[in-house]
Amino acid sequence: MMPSPRLALSSVALLLLSPAGLLPPDLYAQSASQSATQPAAPAQTISSSPLVAAPEPALRLDIPHSWNPIKAYRASKVPEPNLANSPRIDSLIHDGVLQLSLQNAIELALENNLDLAIARYNIPIASADVLRTQAGGVFRGVNTGIVQNTPGAGVGGFGSSSAGAGAGGTTGGAGGAGTGASGLVQSTLGSGSNVSSYDPTITANASVEHYTEPLANKQIYGIPVLHDNTIIGDFGYTQAFATGTTFSATLNNDRITNNSPNTLLNPEIDTYYQVRFQQQLLQGFGLGPNLRYLRIARNNQKISDQAFELQVISTVTQIANMYWDLVSAYEDEQVKSHSLDYANQTLSTARKQLELQAIPALDVLKDEGEVANREQDLTIARSALKFQELLIKNAVTKNLDDPILEEMPVQPTDLSTVSIDSTIAATAPTEDIIQAALKNRIELSESNIDLQNRALSLASVRNELLPALSVTAYYAGTGLGGPTNPEASSSPSTAAGNYSGTLANAFNNSAPDYYVGLSLNVPLRNRVAKSDQYRAELESRQAELRLQQLRKQIRIEVRNAQYSLEQSQARVQSATKARDLAQKTFDITAKEQGLGAGSALQTLSARHDVATAESALVAARTAYQKARIELDRAIGTTLETNSISVESARTGIQAATAPRP
């Protein structure tokens, strides 16, 4: 039995004033993993020191789910980011020196690098898009760009004014919102007929009105002034379905009292209900056009996952290149330091010989000049080393606010020794390597999913070409009730005397109202829909050509990486021979000087040639290591080579357990 209009009005008022609308928003803490079954962990406090931090829990950023219906109307907070460096750094500091292997640098970067930290937010953003489209909302697109704001590895090199790579993380590729991304036009992505909200909507309208009207005659109401009191309580329910169907139900109630003796019922109670169905028959019919937003959003979620994997590959590649730049600077500083030591030793010997008047003063001046030159070389090498140390520390930490960490020297533990026989340039035929790259490269997978999205859009815009034809049907009933007005002169009313009887009369089919109708809307010439349909076809064909272009680009990248590895291998061999030859020349010159057949200046010059050859060998070995890194990237095996799990990289707690072979 339905409540009276007064009770309905009171219920609505209590609902509007209930504590649900006054409660503070939820604060959702970080949980232990991406799994919803694991318990949430407490939110982390940002540490003031980057060197000391509690173990950071796995970061969970997706929208919290709750069966409590009230929480749908309360804001969900995203935890503040933890800006403290991971505790792993403490374990790598020995005697005030940060000792890093390549594996250590990669692990620290996966935990602390801000490019990755920024990219992690794209995953829950894509999930939020899926939630939006499940309710029939338009997808907002996902970010498929690569964040490259960490300086280093050729970006903002030593002495350069550049600080980072261009636009970090622009929206592009599949799922983006703009036009022209990656040379592709995608403005028709998701186009088609309108999609209604699949979230059901409940409406309620309650009001109380007192109305007074002076009357010009008494013929109708029998009184000079009409006093009318109206209480209204209307309720409605509406929901759309993915088949193109819309269902709605309404229940309207009012209670009217007035002071007219001519009113048969006082108060008069009216009830009206209606159940309505509407079905699209042409445009907007079926699951295809009505679920296209959700299907595109789910594809975009896959693209977002793969874009994050691509971000991990990009960051690891950058860190590896930066590490070998650090090794190169470190070893070059050692070479320059040894060269200066020998120059100082030669100068000391020359000064002693000058005191004995065994050599002229001019020879000492020349030795002093050599020392000055070697000191200059060492100063430049040390400055370059300090800069590379700063770059690697910036890349593997969340902040450098601590001056101790900022000034702390970094010692690489993996040196650039190269076994030429271990080269992977010829481990497999080139065509096999290219086929592996075409299978592994994430960019191709993203483009394939983008083509799936465009196929969904093509079907939708083709459906939009059809006229809009819908069938509407509803069934309704009316109920009238109320006590007989004792002042009325007419015979007593047979209507129900209360609200329950009125409601029963509405549903007992005593006053039915039913309707079936067709609605047709045919746009003449249909140029807007035709333009969108043909443009979508063009964009799809353009994306197919882009996919082919990408495949060709990958083939070129693999071959170029192989050529670069072969060239760097030859460079290492040549530099090794040059270093050995310079060393032999120096040994001979030193022996001649010891036998009195050569001068100290000749020996010093030969020693400088050794230092130059050693520096060239260090540069050649570094280029070789970078060529191997590039070949891994081109083939798409960077993660496997460095034993990196993408799933754990998403949490910000990653430990690649196996060193690079």
C-alpha positions in Angstrom: 0.0 0.0 0.0 1.4 3.4 -1.0 1.8 6.1 1.7 -0.2 9.2 1.7 1.0 12.3 -0.1 1.9 14.0 3.2 3.9 11.0 4.3 5.6 10.9 0.9 6.5 14.5 1.3 7.9 13.9 4.7 10.0 11.0 3.5 11.5 13.0 0.7 12.4 15.8 3.1 14.0 13.3 5.5 16.0 11.8 2.6 17.3 15.2 1.6 18.3 16.0 5.1 19.8 12.6 6.0 23.4 12.4 7.2 24.4 10.7 3.9 24.8 14.1 2.3 26.7 15.5 5.3 29.3 12.8 5.7 32.9 13.7 4.8 34.4 12.1 1.7 36.2 8.8 1.9 40.0 8.6 2.2 41.2 5.5 0.5 44.7 4.4 1.4 47.1 2.5 -0.7 46.7 -1.2 -0.7 49.3 -4.0 -0.8 48.9 -4.8 -4.5 46.8 -4.4 -7.6 44.6 -7.3 -6.4 41.3 -6.2 -4.9 41.3 -9.1 -2.5 44.3 -7.9 -0.6 43.9 -5.6 2.4 44.6 -1.9 2.1 47.8 -0.5 3.6 48.0 2.7 5.5 48.8 5.9 3.7 52.5 6.9 3.6 53.8 10.1 5.2 56.2 12.0 3.0 59.6 11.8 4.6 61.6 15.0 4.9 64.8 13.0 4.2 65.2 11.2 0.9 67.7 8.8 2.5 65.5 7.5 5.2 62.1 6.1 4.3 59.9 3.3 5.4 59.2 0.5 2.9 56.8 1.8 0.4 53.7 -0.3 -0.2 52.4 -1.2 -3.6 50.5 1.7 -5.1 46.8 1.2 -5.8 45.1 4.0 -7.7 42.0 2.5 -9.3 38.6 3.6 -8.2 37.6 2.0 -4.9 34.6 -0.3 -5.1 32.0 -0.6 -2.4 28.6 -2.3 -2.1 27.4 0.6 0.1 25.1 2.6 -2.2 25.7 5.8 -0.3 29.4 5.8 -1.3 28.4 6.4 -4.9 27.6 10.0 -3.9 30.8 10.7 -1.9 34.1 11.7 -3.3 37.0 9.2 -3.4 40.4 10.6 -2.6 43.6 9.5 -4.3 46.5 9.1 -1.9 49.2 11.7 -2.1 52.4 10.4 -3.8 55.2 9.3 -1.6 58.2 11.5 -2.5 60.7 9.7 -0.3 63.4 7.7 -2.0 63.2 3.9 -1.6 65.2 2.3 1.2 67.3 0.4 -1.4 69.6 3.5 -1.7 70.7 3.1 1.9 72.0 -0.5 1.3 74.1 0.7 -1.7 76.0 3.5 0.3 79.4 2.4 1.6 81.8 4.8 3.2 80.0 7.8 1.8 80.0 6.5 -1.7 77.0 5.3 -3.7 78.1 2.1 -5.3 76.0 1.1 -8.3 75.9 -1.8 -10.7 73.8 -1.6 -13.8 71.2 -3.9 -12.2 71.2 -1.6 -9.1 70.6 1.4 -11.2 67.7 -0.2 -13.1 66.1 -1.4 -9.9 66.3 2.0 -8.3 64.9 3.6 -11.4 61.9 1.3 -11.4 61.2 2.2 -7.8 62.0 6.0 -7.9 62.1 7.4 -11.4 59.5 10.1 -11.8 58.9 9.4 -15.5 57.6 6.0 -14.4 55.8 7.4 -11.4 53.9 9.8 -13.7 53.1 7.0 -16.2 51.6 4.8 -13.5 48.7 7.1 -13.2 47.7 6.4 -16.8 46.6 2.9 -15.9 43.9 3.9 -13.4 42.9 6.8 -15.6 42.1 4.2 -18.3 40.2 2.1 -15.8 38.1 5.2 -14.8 37.3 5.6 -18.5 36.0 2.1 -18.6 33.8 2.8 -15.6 32.5 5.9 -17.3 31.6 4.1 -20.5 29.9 1.3 -18.6 27.3 3.9 -17.7 26.9 5.0 -21.3 29.3 8.0 -21.0 31.7 9.0 -23.8 35.3 7.8 -23.4 37.7 10.6 -22.7 40.8 8.8 -24.2 44.0 7.6 -22.8 47.6 8.7 -22.8 49.8 6.7 -25.1 52.8 9.0 -25.1 56.2 8.3 -23.5 57.3 10.6 -20.6 60.9 11.6 -21.2 61.6 14.4 -18.7 64.6 12.7 -17.0 67.7 14.5 -18.4 70.5 12.3 -19.5 71.5 9.7 -22.1 72.0 12.2 -24.9 69.2 14.5 -23.6 70.6 17.7 -22.2 74.2 16.5 -22.4 77.2 17.9 -20.6 77.5 21.6 -21.4 74.1 21.7 -23.1 71.4 24.2 -22.1 68.7 21.6 -22.8 67.1 20.1 -19.7 64.9 17.4 -21.0 63.1 15.8 -23.8 60.4 17.8 -25.5 56.8 17.1 -24.7 56.6 14.4 -22.0 53.7 12.2 -22.3 51.5 13.9 -24.9 48.2 12.2 -25.8 48.7 10.4 -29.1 48.1 7.2 -31.0 45.0 5.2 -30.3 42.5 6.5 -27.9 43.6 10.1 -28.0 41.3 13.0 -28.1 42.8 15.3 -30.7 43.6 15.2 -34.3 47.0 14.8 -36.0 48.6 12.6 -33.3 51.4 10.6 -34.9 50.4 12.0 -38.2 46.9 10.3 -37.9 43.5 12.0 -38.0 41.2 10.5 -35.5 38.4 13.0 -34.9 35.7 10.4 -35.9 36.8 7.9 -33.3 33.7 6.8 -31.4 31.3 8.7 -33.6 27.7 7.4 -34.1 24.2 7.8 -32.7 23.6 9.1 -29.2 24.0 6.7 -26.3 21.7 7.0 -23.3 22.9 6.6 -19.7 22.7 3.0 -18.6 22.7 4.0 -14.9 19.1 4.0 -13.7 17.7 7.3 -12.5 15.2 7.9 -9.8 13.4 11.2 -9.7 11.2 12.6 -7.0 9.2 15.8 -6.8 7.4 16.9 -3.7 5.7 20.2 -3.1 3.1 22.0 -1.0 1.3 25.0 -2.4 -1.4 27.3 -1.0 -3.2 29.3 -3.7 -5.7 32.1 -3.2 -7.6 33.6 -6.1 -10.3 36.3 -6.0 -13.1 35.3 -8.3 -15.1 37.5 -10.6 -18.3 35.4 -10.3 -19.6 32.6 -8.2 -21.0 30.4 -11.0 -18.1 27.9 -11.0 -17.0 27.7 -7.4 -19.9 29.4 -5.5 -17.6 31.6 -3.5 -16.0 35.0 -4.0 -12.5 34.0 -3.0 -11.0 30.5 -3.7 -8.5 29.0 -1.3 -6.8 26.0 -2.8 -4.2 23.8 -1.0 -2.2 21.3 -3.1 0.3 18.6 -2.0 2.2 16.9 -4.8 4.3 13.8 -4.6 5.7 12.5 -8.0 8.1 9.6 -8.5 9.9 8.3 -11.6 12.3 5.6 -12.7 14.2 5.7 -16.0 16.8 3.3 -17.5 18.2 2.7 -20.9 19.6 -0.6 -22.2 22.4 -1.4 -24.7 19.8 -2.8 -27.2 18.5 0.7 -27.9 15.6 0.3 -25.4 14.4 2.8 -22.9 12.2 2.0 -20.0 10.5 4.5 -17.7 7.9 4.3 -15.0 6.1 7.2 -13.3 3.7 7.5 -10.4 2.1 10.9 -9.9 0.1 11.8 -6.8 -1.7 14.9 -5.6 -4.0 15.9 -2.8 -6.2 19.0 -3.4 -8.4 20.8 -0.9 -10.4 24.0 -1.4 -13.2 26.0 0.1 -15.7 25.6 -2.8 -19.1 24.0 -2.0 -19.3 22.9 -5.6 -16.4 20.5 -5.3 -17.7 16.9 -5.1 -14.6 15.6 -3.3 -12.8 17.5 -0.6 -10.0 16.6 -0.3 -9.6 15.3 -3.8 -6.9 12.6 -4.2 -5.5 11.8 -7.7 -3.1 9.1 -8.7 -1.7 8.4 -12.1 0.9 5.8 -13.2 2.5 5.0 -16.5 4.9 2.3 -17.7 6.6 3.3 -21.0 8.9 1.4 -23.4 10.7 2.9 -26.4 12.8 0.9 -28.9 15.0 2.2 -31.7 14.5 0.2 -34.8 17.1 1.6 -37.3 19.6 4.2 -36.1 20.8 3.3 -32.6 19.5 -0.3 -32.7 21.5 -3.2 -31.3 24.6 -3.7 -29.1 27.1 -2.5 -31.7 26.4 1.3 -31.7 25.3 1.4 -28.1 28.3 -0.4 -26.6 30.9 1.2 -28.8 32.1 3.6 -26.1 32.6 0.7 -23.6 34.4 -1.5 -26.2 36.7 1.3 -27.3 37.4 2.2 -23.6 38.4 -1.4 -22.9 40.6 -1.4 -26.0 42.1 1.8 -24.8 42.7 0.2 -21.4 44.8 -2.5 -23.2 46.6 0.3 -25.1 47.3 2.0 -21.8 48.7 -1.1 -20.3 51.0 -1.6 -23.3 52.0 2.1 -23.3 53.1 1.7 -19.7 55.2 -1.3 -20.7 56.7 0.8 -23.5 57.4 3.5 -20.8 59.3 0.9 -18.7 61.3 -0.1 -21.8 62.1 3.5 -22.6 63.1 4.3 -19.0 65.2 1.2 -18.7 66.9 1.9 -22.0 67.6 5.4 -20.9 69.0 4.4 -17.5 71.2 1.8 -19.1 72.7 4.3 -21.5 73.2 6.8 -18.6 74.9 4.1 -16.6 77.4 3.4 -19.4 78.0 7.2 -19.8 78.8 7.2 -16.1 81.2 4.3 -16.5 82.8 6.0 -19.5 83.3 9.2 -17.4 84.6 7.2 -14.5 87.1 5.3 -16.4 88.2 8.3 -18.4 88.8 10.1 -15.2 91.0 7.2 -14.0 92.9 7.4 -17.3 93.5 11.1 -16.9 94.4 10.7 -13.3 97.1 8.1 -14.1 98.4 10.3 -16.9 98.8 13.2 -14.5 100.5 11.0 -12.0 103.1 10.0 -14.6 103.5 13.6 -15.7 104.1 14.7 -12.1 106.5 11.8 -11.6 108.5 12.9 -14.7 108.5 16.5 -13.5 109.8 15.5 -10.1 112.6 13.5 -11.7 113.5 16.3 -14.1 113.7 18.8 -11.2 116.1 16.5 -9.3 118.2 16.2 -12.5 118.2 20.0 -12.9 119.5 20.3 -9.4 122.4 18.1 -10.4 122.7 20.1 -13.6 122.2 16.9 -15.6 119.5 18.5 -17.9 118.8 22.0 -19.1 116.1 24.1 -17.4 114.2 24.2 -20.7 113.4 20.5 -20.3 111.9 21.2 -16.9 109.7 23.9 -18.3 108.5 21.6 -21.0 107.6 19.0 -18.3 105.8 21.6 -16.3 103.8 22.5 -19.4 102.9 18.8 -19.8 101.7 18.7 -16.2 99.5 21.7 -16.7 98.0 20.1 -19.8 97.3 16.9 -17.9 95.8 18.8 -15.0 93.5 20.5 -17.4 92.5 17.2 -18.9 91.8 15.8 -15.5 89.7 18.8 -14.4 87.5 18.4 -17.5 87.2 14.7 -16.9 86.3 15.2 -13.3 83.7 17.8 -14.2 82.2 15.4 -16.7 82.1 12.6 -14.1 80.4 14.8 -11.5 77.8 15.7 -14.1 77.2 12.1 -15.0 76.9 11.3 -11.3 74.3 14.0 -10.9 72.4 12.7 -13.9 72.3 9.1 -12.7 71.3 10.2 -9.2 68.5 12.3 -10.6 67.3 9.4 -12.6 67.2 6.8 -9.8 65.7 9.0 -7.0 62.5 10.8 -6.4 64.2 13.8 -5.0 67.6 15.3 -4.4 66.7 17.7 -1.6 69.3 16.2 0.7 72.6 18.0 0.1 74.6 14.9 1.3 73.0 12.7 -1.4 73.3 15.4 -4.0 77.1 15.7 -3.4 77.7 12.0 -2.8 80.1 10.4 -5.4 78.8 7.5 -7.4 81.1 4.6 -8.1 80.0 2.2 -10.9 80.8 -1.4 -10.2 80.3 -2.7 -13.7 83.1 -1.6 -16.0 83.1 -1.4 -19.7 85.2 -4.5 -20.3 83.9 -6.2 -23.5 84.3 -9.8 -24.7 84.1 -9.4 -28.5 83.4 -13.1 -28.9 80.2 -12.7 -26.9 78.6 -10.3 -29.4 75.0 -11.1 -30.3 75.2 -9.5 -33.7 75.3 -12.9 -35.5 73.5 -15.2 -33.1 70.5 -15.5 -35.5 69.8 -14.6 -39.1 68.7 -11.1 -39.7 65.3 -12.0 -41.0 64.6 -14.1 -37.9 65.6 -11.2 -35.6 63.3 -8.9 -37.7 60.4 -11.3 -37.3 61.0 -11.5 -33.6 60.9 -7.7 -33.5 57.7 -7.5 -35.4 56.2 -9.9 -32.9 57.6 -8.2 -29.8 57.4 -4.5 -30.5 54.6 -2.9 -28.5 54.0 -0.2 -31.0 52.6 -2.7 -33.5 50.3 -4.1 -30.9 49.0 -0.6 -30.0 48.4 0.1 -33.7 46.4 -3.2 -34.1 44.2 -2.3 -31.2 43.7 1.2 -32.7 42.5 -0.5 -35.9 40.0 -2.4 -33.8 38.7 0.8 -32.3 38.4 2.3 -35.8 36.4 -0.8 -37.0 34.0 -0.2 -34.1 33.6 3.5 -35.1 33.1 2.5 -38.7 30.2 0.2 -37.8 28.7 3.0 -35.6 28.9 5.8 -38.2 27.4 3.4 -40.8 24.5 2.8 -38.5 24.1 6.6 -38.0 23.4 6.9 -41.8 20.0 5.2 -41.2 16.9 7.2 -40.5 15.7 7.4 -36.9 12.7 5.1 -36.4 11.4 4.2 -33.0 8.4 2.5 -31.6 6.9 3.7 -28.3 4.3 1.9 -26.2 3.0 2.7 -22.8 0.2 1.6 -20.4 -1.2 3.9 -17.7 -4.0 4.1 -15.3 -5.8 6.8 -13.3 -7.3 6.7 -9.9 -9.6 9.3 -8.2 -10.6 9.4 -4.6 -11.4 11.4 -1.5 -14.2 11.9 1.0 -17.5 13.5 -0.2 -17.7 17.3 0.5 -20.4 17.7 3.1 -21.2 21.2 1.6 -21.7 19.8 -1.9 -25.4 19.8 -3.0 -24.9 16.9 -5.4 -25.3 13.3 -4.6 -22.6 11.5 -2.6 -19.5 10.3 -4.7 -18.8 6.7 -5.3 -15.1 7.3 -5.4 -12.7 5.7 -2.9 -12.5 7.6 0.3 -8.8 7.4 1.0 -5.4 7.1 -0.8 -5.2 3.4 -0.7 -8.5 3.0 -2.5 -7.4 5.7 -5.0 -4.2 3.8 -5.7 -6.1 0.5 -6.1 -8.5 2.1 -8.6 -5.5 3.3 -10.7 -4.1 -0.2 -11.0 -7.4 -2.1 -11.3 -7.8 -1.3 -15.0 -10.9 0.8 -14.3 -9.5 3.8 -16.1 -6.8 2.5 -18.5 -4.7 4.6 -20.9 -2.6 2.7 -23.5 -0.7 3.8 -26.5 1.5 2.4 -29.3 3.1 4.6 -31.9 5.9 4.9 -34.4 8.2 7.9 -34.8 10.2 8.4 -38.0 12.9 11.1 -38.6 14.5 11.2 -42.1 17.1 13.9 -42.6 17.0 14.9 -46.3 20.4 14.7 -48.1 22.0 13.4 -44.8 25.2 15.3 -45.5 26.5 15.4 -41.9 26.2 11.7 -41.3 27.5 10.9 -44.8 30.6 13.2 -44.2 31.3 11.5 -40.9 31.0 8.0 -42.4 33.3 8.7 -45.3 35.8 10.5 -43.1 35.9 7.5 -40.8 36.6 5.3 -43.7 39.5 7.6 -44.8 40.9 7.7 -41.3 40.8 3.9 -41.0 42.7 3.5 -44.3 45.2 6.1 -43.2 45.7 4.1 -39.9 46.3 0.9 -42.0 49.1 2.7 -44.0 50.6 3.9 -40.7 50.7 0.4 -39.5 52.6 -0.7 -42.6 54.9 2.3 -42.2 55.6 1.3 -38.6 56.5 -2.3 -39.7 59.0 -0.9 -42.2 60.4 1.4 -39.6 61.0 -1.5 -37.2 62.8 -3.4 -39.9 65.1 -0.4 -40.5 65.7 0.0 -36.8 66.7 -3.6 -36.3 69.1 -3.5 -39.3 70.5 -0.2 -38.1 71.0 -1.6 -34.6 72.8 -4.6 -36.0 75.0 -2.4 -38.2 75.8 -0.2 -35.2 76.7 -3.2 -33.1 79.0 -4.5 -35.8 80.6 -1.1 -36.2 81.1 -0.7 -32.5 82.6 -4.1 -32.3 85.1 -3.2 -35.0 85.8 0.1 -33.2 86.6 -1.8 -29.9 89.0 -4.1 -31.8 90.7 -1.1 -33.5 90.9 0.9 -30.2 92.3 -2.2 -28.4 95.0 -2.6 -31.0 95.8 1.1 -30.9 96.0 1.0 -27.1 98.3 -2.0 -27.2 100.5 -0.4 -29.8 100.7 2.8 -27.8 101.6 0.8 -24.7 104.4 -1.0 -26.6 105.7 2.3 -27.9 105.8 3.7 -24.5 107.6 0.7 -23.0 110.3 0.9 -25.7 110.7 4.7 -25.2 110.9 4.2 -21.5 113.6 1.6 -21.9 115.5 3.8 -24.3 115.4 6.7 -21.8 116.6 4.3 -19.1 119.6 3.5 -21.3 120.3 7.1 -22.0 119.2 6.9 -25.7 116.0 8.8 -25.3 114.7 12.0 -23.7 112.1 12.3 -20.9 110.0 14.5 -23.2 109.7 11.7 -25.8 108.7 9.2 -23.0 106.2 11.7 -21.6 104.7 12.2 -25.1 104.5 8.4 -25.5 102.7 8.1 -22.2 100.3 10.8 -23.3 99.6 8.7 -26.4 98.8 5.8 -24.2 96.3 7.8 -22.2 94.7 9.1 -25.4 94.4 5.5 -26.7 92.9 4.3 -23.4 90.3 7.1 -23.5 89.4 6.1 -27.1 89.1 2.5 -26.0 86.8 3.5 -23.1 84.6 5.4 -25.6 84.6 2.5 -28.0 83.5 0.1 -25.2 80.8 2.5 -24.1 79.5 2.8 -27.7 79.5 -1.0 -27.9 77.4 -1.4 -24.7 75.0 1.3 -26.0 74.7 -0.6 -29.3 73.7 -3.7 -27.4 71.1 -1.8 -25.5 69.7 -0.3 -28.7 69.5 -3.7 -30.4 67.6 -5.1 -27.4 65.1 -2.1 -27.7 64.8 -2.6 -31.5 64.0 -6.3 -31.1 61.7 -5.7 -28.1 63.7 -7.8 -25.6 64.7 -5.1 -23.2 62.6 -6.4 -20.3 63.6 -10.0 -20.8 67.3 -9.1 -21.0 67.1 -7.2 -17.7 64.7 -9.7 -16.1 62.0 -7.1 -15.4 58.4 -7.9 -14.5 56.0 -5.3 -15.8 53.4 -6.3 -13.2 55.7 -5.5 -10.3 56.9 -2.4 -12.1 53.4 -1.1 -12.0 53.5 -1.2 -8.2 56.7 0.8 -7.9 58.4 -2.0 -6.1 60.5 -3.9 -8.6 63.6 -6.0 -8.1 65.1 -7.4 -11.2 66.7 -10.5 -9.8 69.0 -11.6 -12.5 71.9 -9.6 -13.9 72.3 -8.9 -17.5 74.1 -11.7 -19.3 
